[in-house]
Amino acid sequence: MHRPAAWAPRASAGGRAHGPHAEAAADTTARAGATPADRVAARRACAFVFVANLPHLAEAYGQDFASAASLEVQRRLCANFTALPSSDMARLRDDCFLLWANEAFDGAASGAHEPGKPSQPSRRASRPIETLLAVLGAEPVRAGGIAALVQLHADWIDVRSPEQLGASEIELTLWTAQPFPDSRESRADGWRQLYRADMDVAVRVSEALRAEELSFSWQPVVHPGSVATTLYRGGRARIAPGRGDAASLVPEVFMPCLQRLGLTRAFDRTVMRRAVAALRLQPSAHVGVSISAQGIQIDHWWASLLAVLDREPALASRLVIEISDSAALPDLEAAHDFCVQLQLRGCRIAIRDFGSGTDNLAAVQACGPDIVKLDAALLRRARDSEFGRECLRGMLAMCAHFAPHVVVEGIERDDDVHIASRAGAQWLQGYGVGREGGKA
């Protein structure tokens, strides 16, 4: 464990500066005449902010850029979430900051969590963390002609006030704040070039979201016997061409980049907010939007969405949440809890691309979906051979045991409708059975 770097400058109410090792005499003096009740009353809710990709930024762009990124996170914290930076925020290390509840940062008062108990924040306590993550990570960091996004991890933590923290508590905080390392992460040849290329795409996506250049093409999920019978409309996100770009950015291009960088959460949050807006504009519509496997967990990122769904159950009943890349779910137990919580509020869960060749059977069992959508490759193989058609029939029969609704994706022509119908398809989706454009 690295020793903590210098603290951000701060002063006590009397104007005396305190360093990280000034706790011995000061802490003893401060607590000698205070009762336990006084000390509890004086405690403020505290959150940590951890810059998880700072080592990656240093490796890909150099230490100078990583240092600039750290200072920019500190600047954004001070500018947006502190009333008095010297007493509301502390810098433990380049990649870790503490932020105490203050007038600019609603720490949910004592609702964050009780000292000495495991942190299980309520949605009221989650809202400030959600805002913190969204604001700090909204814009790329720019320095020396480089632009990159920071990957942030934040939560409540039980620590004493800034002037009382000692070296041992700092070390414990640093250990607590660091997320578990990804055991699947590797440094293959060309890692730096791939990281930079992925980050260029991520920055483009971030800028497009801020410029409201995200739109959806809507594709209905229809009944084979009558295309007028619609289960819901699935939304496919796209980003308008930027300056010098020939075509729109589509999820098949940018989502793998965001996933490799661990930066899907802000995009998923924006997509869900746009879906809610679309439902409000069209009170009779049922829509579905896709979110990444990395976002399938109940955490601070979903605080505002859950609050909306609780307030508006009629809206929730018209929302389908499609889980893409389900074989990559990082935590099946967390995915199960996520799906249960959304279904309890009236939403439906769909698993996309089932049968794509990856092992997503465990994901289906964990998520208990209302809808399973078969990978389009199954239909393509069914066009070519009787064996392919048998496989499609078998997959449809199996999936009927997993979910009330099974969708055959990839319908592009009339023959596809006939092939899927003869195989026993309940629902169809694809360019061959209807497409609606539009911005949401």
N, C-alpha and C positions, 0 to 999 in steps of 0.2 A: 504493500500500500504506500502510495506516495504521500509525503508530508504535504499538508495544505499550504497553498500559496498565501501571500499576504491578503488580509481582509480588505474589503472596500473601506475607505475612510469613514469613520463614524465618531460620534462624540456623545457623551452622556448629557443629561439635562443640564448639568452644571458646566458643560463645556470641556470636560476632561476626555482626552483620547484614550481608547482601550485597544490593546492588541490581543492576539489570540491566546497569549499565555498570561494575561493579567487577571486570571480568575482567582488565583489562590487567596491573596489578601482581600481583594475587592469582594469576591463572592462570600467569603466568611463574614466580612463586615456587614455586607448588605443583608445577609440572612440571620445574623445574630439576634437582632432585635425584632425580627418579623415572625409572626405566628404562621402556622401552616395555612390558615385561611387567607392571610394576607398574601402569601406567595402564590396560591392558586388563583386568587382574584387578579394578581398582577400578570399572569401568563396570558399570552396572546396566541391565537391559532397561527400556525406556521406551515408554509409549503416549501418544498424544495423544487428546483428546476434543474434538470440534468441534461446537458448537451451530449446526446449519446453518440453522435457521429463525429465529434471533434477529432478523434484520432484518424478517422478516415479522411477528413478534410486536410489534416496535416500531411498525411501520406500522399494524397492526390494532388494537392496544390501548394504544399510547403507550410512550414511553421508560422511564417509571417501572416499568411491568410487565416490560419486557424486562430491565431492570437487576435486578429481583427474581428473574426466571427464571435469570439468570446466577449470582446469589448462591446460589440454591437448588441448582443443579447443583454448585457448589463445596461447599456444605454436605453434599450426598449423597456426593460424592467423599471428603471428609474423614471422614465418619461411617462409611463402609462399606469404603473401599479404602486407607486410610493407617494406618500404625502411628504415625508421627510426621509430622503434616502439614507441619511447617516444612521437612523435608528430603525428603519423599516426593512432594510435589505443588507445582506452580508454575502460577500464573495468568498467561498471556501477554497476554490480552485478554479482554473480556467474553465472547467466543464461543469461546475456545480455552484448554485446560488441558493440562498435561503431568503424567503420573503414572508414577513410577518403581516398579519391582518392590520389594515389601516384604512383611512377614509377612501383611498383610491383603489384598494383591493379588498373586496368584501369577503372576509374570511369566514363568513357564516357564523361569526361570534363563537360560541362554545359548541356549535353544531358540527364542527369539523370531525372531531372524535374525542373521546374521553382519554386523558392521559393515562398511560399504563395499560390500555386495552388495544386489541388489534384494530387497525384502521379499516373501518367499513363505512365510508362516508355516505350520507344521505344524498339525494339528488340536490337538495338545497345547498349542501356543502360542495357538490360537484360542479355547480354552475360557475363559481369563480375560477376553478381549475380549467374548465372547458374554455372560458373566455381567455384565460392566460395562455393556453396552448395555441388557440386560434390567432391571437394577436401577435404573439412573439414569433410564430412561424409563418405568418401570412406573406411576408415579403422576403425575397432573397437577400442575403448578405452580399454586399458589393465592396470589393477592395482590390486595387492593383489590376483593374481590368477583368477581374474574375467575379462571377456571380454563382452563388450556391445557396441551397436551403439547409437549415439546421433541423436535425431530428431531435425532438424534445421529449423528455419523460418528466412528468410532474405529479406530485401527490402531497397529501398532508403528512406531516411528521411531528412527533412530539419532542420538542426541544425547548430549552429555556430561552429567555430574552437575550438579545445580542451581547450585552455587556457581561452576562453570566456564563456564556459558553466557554468550556475549557477544551484543551487539545484532545483529550480522549473522546469527548462528545463530538467534536468535529470529525475525528476519524470514523466514529460509528455512523455519523450522518452520511459521510461519503460512501461508506460501504452499503448503507441502506438505499441510497439514491440510485446506485448503479443497477440497471436492469440485468437480468441473467444474460450471459453471452449466448449468441446463436451458434449452437454446435455445428450447424450446417454451413456456416460461413467459411469460405476458403479463399486463398490468395493464389489463383491460377495465373499463368503467364498472361500478360495483357490486362491485369486487374485495373491498373491505374487508368488506362485508356478507356476501358469499359465504364469505370466509375464516372469519369468526366463526361463521356457520351450520355450516360443515363442522367447525370445531373443537368446537362444542357436541356434534355427533354423535360425534366422535372421543373426547371426554371420556366420554360415555355408554358407548361401547364399552369403553374402558379400565376404567371402574368395574365394568362387567358382568364383564369377564374376571377382575378381582381378586376379585369376589364369587362366582365360579364359576357365573355365570348363562348361560354359553354352552352350548347344546345342539345336537344334530343330529337332523334327520329323515332316516331312511335310506330310499333308494329303489333297488330292485334293477334291474339291467340284465339283461334276460331274453331268451331265444330266442323268436322268433315262434311256433315250433311247440309250445313247452312252457314255460310261465312258471315251471316248477319248475327249469328249466336256467338257472342264474344265473352271469353272468360275474363280477360283483362288486356290492357295494352302495355307491351313491354317497351321500355325506353332505352334506346342505345345512345350513349353520350358521344359527342364529337366536339372538337374544338376548331373554330374557324381558322382558315389559313392565316398565318402571320405574314409580316413583310418579307417578301422573298420566298415564301413557301408556295408550292404548287397545289397542294391539296390539304384538306382538313386532317387534323390529328385524330385518330380513332383509338378506341381502347386496346385493340390488338397491338398497337404500336406503343402507347404511352404507359399502359398499366404494368407490363413487365418491368419497365424502367423504375416506376414508383415502388413496385414490390421489392426489387433488388436493393433499393435504397432505404426501405422501411418507411416510405413517405406516403402511404396510401390513405392515411387516416383523414387528413384535411380534405382530400378529394372526395372520399366517401361521405364526409359530413356535408359538403356542399351539394353533392348529388341528392342526398336525402332531403335537404332543405328545399331544393328545387322541386322534388317530387311532391312535398307537402304543399308548396305554392301551386303546383299544377292541379292538385286535388281541390284546393279551395276555389280555383277559377272555374272548375268543371264539377259541380256538386254531384253529378250522376256517374262520373267516370271512375273506373278502377284501373290503377296503373301499377306497374312494377319497374323497379330499378335495381341494377346490379351493384353490389358492394364486394370488396375484396375479402379474401379469407383472413387477412390481418385485422380487419375491423370487426370480426365476429366475436365480440366479448363485451360484456356490460362494464363500461368504465366511464371516466369523466367525459370522453368525447361525445357520448350519447345523452348527456344530461338534458339538454334543451329539447331534443327529439322526444324523449320519454315523457317530459312534461307536457308537450303538445298532444301526444297520444292519450295521455291520461285525461286531459281536458276535453279532447274531441274524439270520443270513441267511434262516432259515425265516420270520421275521417280515417281512423285506424283500420276500420273494416274494409276500406277500399284500397289499402296499400299492400302490395306484394313486395317482399324483400328477397331478391334473387342473390344467392351466394355463388360466386364464381370461383373457380380454382379450388373446389372444396377439398381435394386431396391434399392441399397444402395447409389445411387448418392447423395452427400451431398448438391448440389445446382443445381436445374434443369435449372435455368437461365444461370448459368455458363456453364453447360453441353451443352445447346443450342448454346451458343456463340462458344464454342470449336468446336462443330461439323460443324457449319456454316463456321468457318475459315478454317478448314481442307478440307471441300468440295469445297470451293472457290478455293483452290489450286489444286484441281483435285483428292483428295483422296476419297475413299468410306468409309462409316461408317456402321458397322454391330453391331446389338444388339444380344448378345448370350443368350442362355438358356431361351428364351421367353416361358412363360407358365409353369414355374417351380413351380408355386404355390405361388410365391411372387408377390406383386403388382408392376410389371414393365411396365404397360400400360402408366403411366405418363412419364416414361423415354423414351419410344418409341415416344410419342407425342412431347416431348421436343427435342429429338435428330434428328428427321426426317431422319431415317437411309435409306441407299440404300439397305441394306440386313437385314433380320430378320432370326435368326437361332433358330429353335424350340428346346426346351429341349428334350434330349434323352428319358426322362421318358414317353413322349407322345407316342413315337413309341413302347416302351416296353408294355404300357397298350393296345395299338392297337393289339399286338400279341395275347392277351388273351381273348378279347371279342368284340362283335359287338359294344357295347357301346364305347369301347376304340377307335375303328375305326371311329365311328361317331365323337368323340371328335377331332381326328386328322384331319378329313375332315373339321370340323367347324373351327378349328384353322388355317388351311391353307387358307381357304376362307377369314377369318377375316384379317389375316396378309397381304393378297394380297392388301388390302386397305392401309396398312401402308408403304409398301416398294415394289420396282419393283421386288426384288428377295427374295424368301423364301426358306430356306434350312431345310431339315429334317436331324437332327443329330442322331447318334447312330446306323447307318447301320452296322450290324455285320454278316449277312447271306443272302442267296438268298431270303428267305421268306420276309425279311425286305424290300428288293427292290420292291417286288410285292405289299406288303401292302402299302408302301409309294406311289408307282405309282398309284395304284387304288384310293388312297385318293386325288390325284391331285398334288403330289409333283412336283415342278420344278427342284429342285436340291437336291442332296444327299451327305452326308458326313459320313464317318465311316471306321472302319478297313475292312469292307466287300466290299468296293468299291475302295480300293487302299490305299497304304501307302508308303511313301518314307522316308527313314532315311537321316541323314546328319547333319553336323555341320555347323552353320552359325555364 
